[in-house]
Amino acid sequence: MLQVRNPDAFQESVVQAAEPTVVMFWATWCPFCRRFKQEFEKLAAARPWRFAAVYLDDEDNPLWEDYAVDVVPTLALFRGGKVVDRLDGILGYGIDQKMVDEFVRRLQPELA
């Protein structure tokens, strides 16, 4: 699993990647993100897909705006430099297992 800490690394590691990448946008100050990060790591370990954890700790980070991330954590599938599917966290709640399971089901055909 990739750890991406800035917009330049994101451009190189995710946007320009030849293979599809499941991205988790998150921030270390977010309690829901810290809890969900462990689940995301388990998800990454259980699937042969490419995963990246993208840090958005700085609110001046242009990725917040570039990808309309309003709530963290947010999951997105990037293919060919574009978001083709996403799962936005719920403010004050985060992401639960049922939401992740549905997202993974939607990704199956995209990543097969």
N, C-alpha and C positions, 0 to 999 in steps of 0.2 A: 504494500500500500504506500502510495506517495504521500509525502507531507509537503504542502505548498504554502509558503509563507508570504508571498508578495505577488503583485500583478504581473511582473515580468516572468517569474517562474510559472505562474498560471498560464500565461500565453504559450510558453514553450512546452510545458508538461501536459496541458489539457487541450487547449484550443488547437494547437498544431499537431497533436498526437494522431498517429495513423489509425489507432484502434479506439473504439468507443471507451469512454471512461465514466464511471459512476462517481459523482462528486458529492461530498458532504461539505456545505458551507457552514462554518461554526465559529464560535468565539470562546476563548477561555473564561471570560467573565460570565458566561451564560450557564446557569446551573442545569438547565435542560440539555444543553450541548454536552456538558461534562458527563452526564448520565448516559446520554445516547451514544457518545463516542465509543464506549465499550461494545455496545450492540452493533455499531457500524463495523468495528474491527472484527467481530465474530462473523458478520455477514460477508466481509471481504475474505476471511479465511475459509469460508465454506463454499465459495463460488470461484470459478476460474476466470472471472472477469477482472478488468482493470479498475482499481479504486484509488481515489485521491481525497485526502482531508485538506480542505482549504481554509486557512485561518483568516478571519475577518475582524481581528481584534481592534483595529484602528478604524473609527467611523469615517475617516478621510480616505479610506481605501476605496479606489474607484470601482472595485468589483461589486460593492454594495449596489451602486447605481447601475453599472453596466448590465447586471443580471437581475435587477429588480428584487434583490433580497431584502425583504422587509422584516422577516422573522428568522431567527436561527434556532435550531438547525433547519436547514433546507437541503434536500437531496435533488440532484439533477443528473440526467444522462446526457453527456456530450457526445455527439457523433459528427465528424466533419466540421468541427469548430463551432457547432450550434447546439443549443439545448433542444432535445427532441422529446423529453418528458421530464417532469419534476414533481416533487412532493414538498410542499411548503409546510413547515412546522406551524403549530397553532400558538399564538401569543399566550403566554402564561401556562402553557401545557407542554409544548414540544412535539414530539413524534412518538407514537406508541407502536407496539408490535403488530397490531392489526393493520395499521396504516403502511408499515414497512412490507408486510406480507402482500398486500394489494399492489404496492409499487413494484415489488419483485416479480409478481405475476405479469404485470404489464411489460416488464423489461425482457421477459423470457424470449419472445420472438425477435426483439431488437438485438439481442446479444447472442443468439443461437448461431 
